[in-house]
């Protein structure tokens, strides 16, 4: 178990710097279950807080819109990018950076989030509530290319290209390689 970092007198989160196979396999299992259209099992890997976000019609629609996800690379970034938000209720925390290729059936719902389609870098926050509890995914978010490079996850994009794609409404690529634009 890692060191504790006191924060205003509260019980601090515990960052685990050692390799934890169960935690490391969680993002891959989650992606595989979504690809297999086993959504209930995929959601069971999420923390209760995150699971609630996908329990409504909009969350279900987002999951069903995913045509295919491919995990290209996963690295443990806990030592260089611990979770910045305060998580006092967690026993252990790991943070992973991942290169993911996401293809969707309909790009229109992603008009406000163009970086979510095609190849992108995501951060996964994986937590454990107690020593006996399983690991859960407690957060997944995209990161800009400059951050990805610092994590050793360079995908050949720069911040200018990322911003240009966002402003132009580019939605990435379909599975056949053609670019999708909805803007």
C-alpha positions in Angstrom: 0.0 0.0 0.0 1.3 3.5 -0.7 1.9 6.4 1.5 -0.9 8.6 2.9 -1.1 12.2 2.0 -3.0 14.2 4.7 -5.6 16.7 3.4 -7.2 19.0 5.9 -7.3 16.4 8.7 -9.4 13.9 6.7 -8.5 10.3 6.0 -6.6 10.6 2.7 -6.9 8.4 -0.4 -4.3 5.6 -0.7 -2.5 5.6 -4.0 -1.3 2.1 -4.9 2.0 2.3 -6.8 2.5 -1.5 -7.1 1.1 -3.5 -10.0 -2.4 -4.8 -9.2 -3.4 -7.3 -11.9 -7.2 -7.2 -10.9 -7.2 -3.4 -11.2 -5.1 -3.3 -14.4 -7.5 -5.8 -16.2 -10.6 -3.8 -15.4 -10.5 -1.3 -18.3 -9.9 -4.1 -20.8 -12.7 -6.2 -19.3 -15.1 -3.2 -19.4 -14.3 -2.6 -23.1 -14.7 -6.3 -24.0 -18.1 -6.5 -22.3 -19.3 -3.4 -24.2 -18.1 -5.0 -27.5 -20.0 -8.2 -26.6 -23.1 -6.1 -25.9 -23.2 -7.4 -22.3 -24.0 -4.0 -20.9 -25.3 -5.1 -17.5 -22.0 -6.9 -16.8 -20.0 -3.9 -18.1 -22.0 -1.6 -15.8 -21.3 -3.9 -12.8 -17.6 -3.0 -13.2 -18.4 0.7 -12.5 -18.6 2.3 -9.1 -22.2 2.9 -7.9 -21.8 6.6 -8.5 -20.6 6.1 -12.1 -23.2 3.3 -12.7 -26.0 5.8 -12.0 -24.8 8.0 -14.8 -25.4 5.2 -17.3 -28.6 3.9 -15.8 -31.0 6.3 -17.5 -32.1 6.4 -21.1 -29.3 8.7 -22.2 -26.6 6.5 -20.7 -28.1 3.4 -22.2 -28.4 5.1 -25.6 -24.7 6.1 -25.4 -23.6 2.5 -24.7 -25.8 1.0 -27.4 -24.4 3.5 -29.9 -20.9 2.1 -29.5 -20.1 -0.1 -32.5 -16.7 -1.2 -31.3 -14.0 -0.2 -28.9 -10.4 -1.4 -29.1 -7.9 -0.9 -26.2 -4.6 -0.2 -28.0 -2.4 0.5 -25.0 -2.8 0.7 -21.2 -0.2 2.2 -18.8 -0.2 2.7 -15.0 0.1 6.4 -14.5 -0.6 6.4 -10.7 2.9 7.6 -9.9 2.7 10.6 -12.3 -1.0 11.4 -12.3 -2.8 10.4 -9.1 -6.5 11.2 -8.9 -6.7 14.9 -8.2 -10.2 14.9 -6.7 -10.4 14.0 -3.1 -11.8 10.5 -2.5 -12.0 10.0 1.3 -14.2 7.0 1.2 -11.8 4.8 -0.9 -9.4 2.2 0.5 -7.1 2.2 -2.6 -6.8 4.1 -5.9 -5.0 3.4 -9.2 -4.9 5.6 -12.3 -4.4 4.3 -15.8 -3.9 6.0 -19.2 -5.3 4.2 -22.2 -5.2 4.6 -25.9 -8.7 3.6 -27.2 -10.1 3.4 -30.7 -13.9 4.0 -30.5 -16.3 3.5 -33.4 -19.9 4.5 -33.2 -23.1 3.9 -35.2 -24.3 7.5 -35.1 -21.8 10.3 -34.5 -24.4 13.0 -34.0 -24.7 12.6 -30.2 -21.0 13.3 -30.0 -21.2 16.7 -31.6 -20.2 18.4 -28.4 -17.5 15.9 -27.7 -15.5 15.2 -30.9 -12.5 13.7 -29.1 -14.7 10.7 -28.0 -14.7 9.0 -31.4 -11.7 7.5 -33.2 -8.3 7.1 -31.5 -8.1 9.0 -28.2 -6.4 8.9 -24.8 -8.5 8.3 -21.7 -7.8 8.3 -18.0 -9.3 5.5 -15.9 -9.7 6.0 -12.2 -9.9 2.5 -10.5 -10.9 2.3 -6.9 -11.4 -0.1 -4.1 -13.7 0.8 -1.2 -12.4 -1.7 1.4 -9.6 -4.3 1.6 -12.3 -7.0 0.8 -14.2 -5.2 -2.0 -13.6 -5.7 -5.7 -12.0 -3.0 -7.8 -14.4 -0.6 -9.7 -13.9 2.0 -12.4 -14.8 5.3 -10.7 -14.0 7.6 -13.6 -13.2 7.7 -17.3 -12.3 10.9 -19.1 -10.5 12.0 -22.2 -7.2 13.9 -22.0 -5.6 16.4 -24.4 -2.6 15.2 -26.6 0.0 17.2 -24.5 -1.0 15.3 -21.4 -1.0 12.0 -23.2 2.6 12.6 -24.4 3.7 13.3 -20.8 2.2 9.9 -19.9 4.1 8.1 -22.7 0.9 7.7 -24.8 1.7 9.8 -27.9 -0.9 9.2 -30.6 0.6 11.5 -33.1 -1.7 14.4 -32.6 -0.9 17.8 -31.2 -3.0 20.2 -29.2 -3.5 22.4 -32.3 -5.0 19.5 -34.3 -7.1 18.5 -31.3 -8.5 22.0 -31.0 -9.0 22.3 -34.8 -11.0 19.1 -34.9 -13.1 20.3 -32.0 -13.8 23.6 -33.6 -14.6 22.1 -37.0 -16.9 19.4 -35.6 -14.8 16.6 -36.8 -16.0 13.3 -35.3 -13.0 11.0 -36.0 -13.1 8.0 -38.3 -15.6 5.2 -39.0 -14.5 1.6 -38.9 -13.9 1.8 -42.7 -11.4 4.7 -42.2 -13.6 7.5 -43.6 -13.8 10.7 -41.6 -17.1 11.6 -40.0 -18.2 15.2 -39.6 -21.4 16.5 -38.2 -20.5 20.1 -37.5 
